[in-house]
Amino acid sequence: MEYDSYPFGRSEALTNDAIIATYVAGGSDYETILTRAGSFAVGQTIGTWVQVPGVSRAMVEQYQGRVLSIYDAGLSAEGTCGTFVLRIAFPISNFGTSLAMMLTALVGNDVSTAISARLVDIELHGKSKSLFRSPSLGVEDLRRLTGVQNRPFVLNMIKPCAGFAPEEGAKLFYQVALGGVDMVKDDELLASPGYNAVGVRVGHYLKAARTAAETTGHKALYLPNISGTPSQMMDNAKAVLEAGGRACLVNFVFGGLDALAELCDRYGKDLFILAHYAGIGVMSSADSGIASPVFIGLLPRLAGAHAVMTMAPDAKRPQTLYDFRRTVQMQRLPIEGVAPMVTAVGGGITPVSQKGLQEELGQDAIIGIGGAIQGHPMGATAGAQAAMAAVKATAAGKDLVQAARSCPALQKIIELWG
């Protein structure tokens, strides 16, 4: 039978238990986009770009993708050079519980051979809502771990990023912990190299956390980077737990979503898992790949991550605010059977940029401040004190200039950066 004559229209049996993917695609005219969309739906499920034998009506009805709708999002007056929005349903029976196989279906080889399309949204329908993971820990669990209430969490990233021994890193950790920060993570560039194995590092850093807490009364939560091969991630997570750690960091873009999901299955109730977006910039372009709100908004949530690092919007590029808000929506908005994640935001954040961030995110968020702490002219401890004063003052509705009167470190930052 000619299976490529069936890729259009709604099938109740299919769309009730399906992933519905939305794409922005280019097409020179209506006829071309119709043909390419149909070829894409077939090619990503049961067929290929030529007719092949062995395709039955039952295969078409149960396993073939369906083009549900095509919307014109900007066609010229001449009917050429259009931009279209496509909604295509993919049967969940084709990929089961694997996020890797789901993405292979949604943006696999036919994105390059049949159509130029960018995945911008994923909807879960029917049984698909119960196929994937859900974050097992949330913001209240993080508040119990850190003792932080009624304000955002402050996260620092150890700088320099790499190239030092565990003992040296512990000194850097101690300096920022002494300034009162809530959480300290490894940089995404440092996992477990020979000169700084994660199992050894955790012991040194936790000792530094305890020592600093004797002065501050507030113990910083350490998030070691356990990234690596899937087996290395599991071994590293076990080492963190055995050393007394309660949290970790994972680079999930290149490490793999299924590897993250297995980690969350095994250790998600014992470790607070922060997923990091390192590498997201190469995963999509203006007209192909996967949009950031999907990749760092929804996908790590379906893998079971508890929090995810999210790039702060760039004031010089207003369009980044739209992507930021869409990403946070996908991390937080209700999905039946899927708990929300905690948004962690980083990238060029300073103590004086708190008002806008807290207005966007509220108090149930992690504010990542890196170089502005380590690079403070009065030292890293003063940098941490400035960050804490700014975050607390903003959460309480106080003006930073007023808060700086009792915090010389914050006053110095205001003098430098306004």
Secondary structure as GFF3:
##gff-version 3
##sequence-region A 1 418
A	DSSP	three_ten_helix	3	5	.	.	.	ID=ss1
A	DSSP	alpha_helix	12	15	.	.	.	ID=ss2
A	DSSP	beta_strand	18	27	.	.	.	ID=ss3
A	DSSP	alpha_helix	30	43	.	.	.	ID=ss4
A	DSSP	alpha_helix	57	63	.	.	.	ID=ss5
A	DSSP	beta_strand	66	72	.	.	.	ID=ss6
A	DSSP	beta_strand	82	91	.	.	.	ID=ss7
A	DSSP	three_ten_helix	92	94	.	.	.	ID=ss8
A	DSSP	alpha_helix	99	107	.	.	.	ID=ss9
A	DSSP	alpha_helix	110	113	.	.	.	ID=ss10
A	DSSP	beta_strand	117	124	.	.	.	ID=ss11
A	DSSP	three_ten_helix	126	130	.	.	.	ID=ss12
A	DSSP	alpha_helix	139	146	.	.	.	ID=ss13
A	DSSP	beta_strand	153	157	.	.	.	ID=ss14
A	DSSP	alpha_helix	166	178	.	.	.	ID=ss15
A	DSSP	beta_strand	183	185	.	.	.	ID=ss16
A	DSSP	alpha_helix	198	216	.	.	.	ID=ss17
A	DSSP	beta_strand	221	223	.	.	.	ID=ss18
A	DSSP	alpha_helix	230	242	.	.	.	ID=ss19
A	DSSP	beta_strand	247	251	.	.	.	ID=ss20
A	DSSP	alpha_helix	252	255	.	.	.	ID=ss21
A	DSSP	alpha_helix	257	267	.	.	.	ID=ss22
A	DSSP	beta_strand	272	276	.	.	.	ID=ss23
A	DSSP	three_ten_helix	280	282	.	.	.	ID=ss24
A	DSSP	beta_strand	289	290	.	.	.	ID=ss25
A	DSSP	alpha_helix	292	292	.	.	.	ID=ss26
A	DSSP	pi_helix	293	298	.	.	.	ID=ss27
A	DSSP	alpha_helix	299	303	.	.	.	ID=ss28
A	DSSP	beta_strand	307	311	.	.	.	ID=ss29
A	DSSP	alpha_helix	319	332	.	.	.	ID=ss30
A	DSSP	beta_strand	342	346	.	.	.	ID=ss31
A	DSSP	three_ten_helix	351	353	.	.	.	ID=ss32
A	DSSP	alpha_helix	354	361	.	.	.	ID=ss33
A	DSSP	beta_strand	365	368	.	.	.	ID=ss34
A	DSSP	alpha_helix	371	374	.	.	.	ID=ss35
A	DSSP	alpha_helix	380	395	.	.	.	ID=ss36
A	DSSP	alpha_helix	400	404	.	.	.	ID=ss37
A	DSSP	alpha_helix	408	417	.	.	.	ID=ss38
###
